Amino acid sequence: MSYNVLKPELVWIDGRCYRNTDTFVDTSTFQEHDLYENDTIYKDSEENDEDDNMEVVELDDSRYSTSFHVSKHYLGSIIGRKGYTKSRIEHETKTEIKIPRQGKDGDITILGPSATSVKTARRRINMIVLSSRMKQKPTHFISIPMNKPDIVNRFIQFKELVLRECPSRGVEESIFIQPNKVHLTMGVMCLMDSEERTFASKLLTDAKEKVIMPLLQGHLPLKIRVKGLSYMNDDPKEINVLYANVEEFESTSGVLQQLANEVVAYFSREGLMKKEDWDPVNVKLHVTLLNSKYRNGSSQDLGSSRKRESFDGSEILRKFGDYEFGVMELSEIHLSQRHALGPDGYYQPTFVISVP
């Protein structure tokens, strides 16, 4: 991997930023058990921890404690081979880490001689959890439902026109998204248990107050226009994902992009979401219309590992490149569950915030 000495990779955990000072290790490829066995060094980007939101309790003059939830799916990564990872963190931070026994529920508790040592141990555990989380398949995503009647009807018309007028290789009905599931994705995440889902729901509530509503002030109602087509790769004859573009309608340009960027950054700082490698600054705003992984109903609702067959979308782009799907007002943002549908045919919501 490339490395810039003056601009080392930054990793956000628990609202704090860390510099990866190992020039030979890519944090996205850590094995679950060897984050510390690889001697990777992380340093705080801040010298003090006054801005931490970790709760540390002073038990007596020489003993401090913090307790926090970690999904049982990540406990093995924290313990490591024969307990090596856990023991090393304890040794380096002069703390004692208590982890629930297998099959038992409970929080991780860290005991140490100072608040700083306890926080340091907790941050190291958080980094292990983040590394493991980013290797899991997403279970949830932040979405804006775009399944308003006008847009759905225009999408159905688009689908009928494409199937009738563009009989190209690989283009078939099964690769179109189901009309009631049309959406804009802000970012994806893996939530392993009910406590993580509750935490993500709280984050979305907090984001509404601290990020979303302040950003949208003066731009409400925010109207979103769905118009034009684009695709994920650079060859229109070998497309896997064809999507519709979105933009503000009768509003300041760039508001929707900034909204998506800020929401993803908010979740990223808490270790639940990762910014995309190809553009860590801007979220790719898109409304998926055709996806080759949907072929023959393989994975709109269930995961599939079979090899994807691309399609030739060049004729679709030529004939319908400026297709108008309609305009809608932003009214809700969802924490949506993948591979599960609600009674309206849209993705099952874990949590919903209204806008405004």
N, C-alpha and C positions, 0 to 999 in steps of 0.2 A: 504494500500500500504506500501511497505517497505521503510524505510528512513534511510539514512546514515548521521549522524550529521556532519561528517567531509567532506562529499561530497554531499551537497544539490543539488537538481535538478536545472539545468541551463536552462534558457529560453532566446532565442535570439530574439531581436526586433530591427529593424532599425539599424542593424549592431552592437548592443551593447548587452552585456550579463547581465542577472539578476539572482539572487539567490532566489529561492522559500524557504522562511524560515518558512513556515507553515508546520508542520510535519504531519498534519492530512488531508490535502487537495490535491487531485490530479488535476493538472491544466487541464488535458484532459477531466474532467467531469463537469466543471463549467456550470451552466445554464446561458443563455444569459444575464439575468438581474442581476445576483447576485455576480459578481466577487468581488465587493467591499462590498456588504452586508455581505459577509462571513468573513470579516475582514482579508482577506489574505494579508500578507505583502510581498512586494518585495523590494529588495535593489539592487542598482547598484553594479556590480562587480568592477567598477572603481570609484575612489573618485572624479575625475574631468570629465568634458565633452568636453575636447579639441578635442577628436577624433570623435565627433558627426558630422553627415552630415545634421543635421537639420538646416534649414535656419531661423534665428530669426532676425527680423528687429527692430531697436531701433527707436521708434516713437518720444520720447523726453527723458528727463533726468530720468523720473520715470515710463516709460511705454514701454513695449516690446510686440512684436506680432509675431505669426507664423500662416501660413495658409497651409492646406494640404487636399488632397482628401481622402474621405472615402466613399466606396460604400453605397448607400442608404439602402442596405440590413442589414447593421450593425448599423444604427443610433439608432434604438430602444434599442439595447444592451447598447449603450453608455449613453442614457438618463436614462434607468432603470425605475422601477415602480414609477410612479408619479414623475419622475424627480430625484429620489433619488441618482442614481449613478453619474449623472452629477453634482448635487449639492454637493455631498461629495468630488468629485475631486476638484471642485472649492474652497471649504472650506479648504481642506487640503493643496492645493498648492497656495492659495490666488490669484487665477486667475478668469477670466471670459471666459466661453466657449460659442461661438456662433455657433449654429448648424442650417443648412438650414431647413426651415419649410417643412412639409410633402408635397410632390409633387413639390417642388422647387429644382432646381439644384444649386450647389455651393459647396465651400469648407468649412470645419470646420475652424474657426478662434479662436485662443486663445490669450487673452490679459492678461498681468501680470506685476508686478513691477520689475521683473528681468528676464534676459535670462534663468537663472537656473529654476525659477518657471514655466516659459512657457514650457521649455523642459520637466520638470518633469510631467506636466499635459499631454503633448503630448505622452510621453512614457506610461503613464497609459491608455490612450485611445488606443494606439497601442496594449497593452496587451489584452484589451477587444476584439479588432478586431481579434487578433490572436486566442484567445479562441473560438470565434464564428466561425472563418474560418475553424478551424480544425474539427468542427462538421458537416461541409457541405460535400456533396459528391463531389469528384474531377470532375472538368470540363476539365482539361488539364493535359498533362504530357510531360516530357522531354524524347524524344525517339531518338534512332538510327535506321533508317530504315534498315532492313535486307532482304528486298525483291529484292535482286539481282537475275538475271535470273537463275544462277546455283543453288543458295540456294532454290529458289522457285521450280525449277524442282525436286530437291532432296527431298523437303518437300512433293510435290505431290506424288512422288514415295513411300515415307514413309507412307503416308496416305493410299494409295492403298494397300500396303503390310499389314498394320495393320488391315484394314477392312477385308482383305481376310484371314489372318492367325491367327488373335486374336479375335475370336468371344466371347469375355468375357462380363460379366454383365456390362451394361451401356455404352459400347463402340459402338458408332454410328457416322455416318458422321457429324451430326450437331454440335458435340462438338469440332471438329477441327477448328482452326482459319482459316479465309479465307487467301489463299496463298499470296495475295498482301498486307496483313496487318501484315506480320511477322515482328517483331521488338524487340528491346531490350529497356526496360523501365529503366530510371534512377530514376525518382521520379514523384509523382503526386501532383497536387495543385488545388485549387478552385479559379477561377478568375471570379468575379461577374459582371464586366462591362467592357466597352471598355478602360477606363483609366487603370484598373488593367492589362488588356491584353497588353496595350502599355508599362506599367512599366515592366512586365515580359519579354517582348521582348527586352527592353533595358538592363535588367539584363543579358539576355543570350548573348547579344552583349558585354557587359562589361566582362562577365565571359570568353568569348573567348580571349579577350586581356590580362586579368589579371591572368587567371587560365589555360585555356585549351591549348593555344599555347605554353606558357612557359613549361608546363608539357610535351607536345608532342615533344618538340624540341629534335632532335636526334633520334626520334622514328618514323619519317614519311618516307614513308607512313606506317600507322599503319594497319596491317592486322589482321583481327579478324576471328578466326576459330570457327565454330559452330559444335560441336561434343559431342555425349553422351547425355543420358537422366537422369533426376532427377525429384523429385516431392516435393510438399510443406509440406505434413504431414509425419507421421511416419508409416503409414500402406499402403503398396502397393495395398491392396485390397479395399481400401476406399479413392481413390484419387479424388480430385477436380481439381487440376492444375498439369499437366505434362509439363515439359519444357525441352528445350535443353540447354546444358552448352556452355559457350563461354570462349575463351582464346586467348591470343596473339599468332600469328603465325609468326615465324622468327623475333621475337622482345623480348625485356626484359619482363619477367613475372611480373605481378602486375601493369603494366601501365594502363590497362583498368579499373581495380578496383579502382586505385587511381584517375583516371579521373572522374569516376562516384561519388566517395566519395566527391571530391572537388566541383563538380557542385552542388550536393545536399546541401553541407555545405554552398555554396554561396547563394543559394535561401533560405535556412533555416535561415541564419543570417538576411535576410530581411523580415522574417515573412510570406513567401509565401508557404513554404514547411516544412513538419515535418519528421524528421528521424524516421525510423521504430523502434518500441519498442523492437522487438526481437533482433536487432543488431544495436544500434545507431552509430556504428563506420563504418561498411561496408555495402554498398548497396548490396542487393542480385541480382547478375547479372544473368539474365535468359531471354530466348526467349520462350514465351508461345506457346505451340503447341496444347494442348487439355485443354479445360476448361469446367467444368460441367455447368457453368452458361450460356454457349452458347447453351445448349440443345434445339433442335427444333427451333433454330433461335431466342431464347428469348431475348438475350441482347448483341449481337455483335454490334448492331447499336442502340438499344433502351434499356433503363434500365428495369430491371425486379425485382420484389420483391418476386417472388414465391420461394418456398423452393428448394434448390439445391439437385440433385440426384447424388451422387458420382459414380465412376466407378472403376472396377477392372483392374488395370494396371499392375499386376504382370507378365502376359504373355508378354506384350509389353516390359517391362523392361528386361525380360529374353532373348527375341529374338533380341531386337534392342537397348540394353543398350549402345552400343558403335557406334551407327549409325553416319555416317559422312554426314553432311549437306552441307559442303563446306566452302570456305574461301572468304572473301570480304575485300576491303579496306575501312577504315573509310573516308567518304567524306562529310557527312552532319550530323548535329544534329538539331532536330526539336523541336519546341514548338508545340505539336500536340493537336488537339481538340478531345475529346472523343465523340463517337456517331455521328461523321460526317466524310464523306469520300470525298477525292478529286477526280479529273477526272481519276487518275491512280489507284484508288481503295485503296490507302493508306489513313491513317487518314489525314483529312484536316489540313494543317499547318497554324498556326497563325503567325509563324515566323521561319525562317531557317537560320542557319549559316553554311558556308562552311568550310571544314577542308582539307587542310590548307587555 
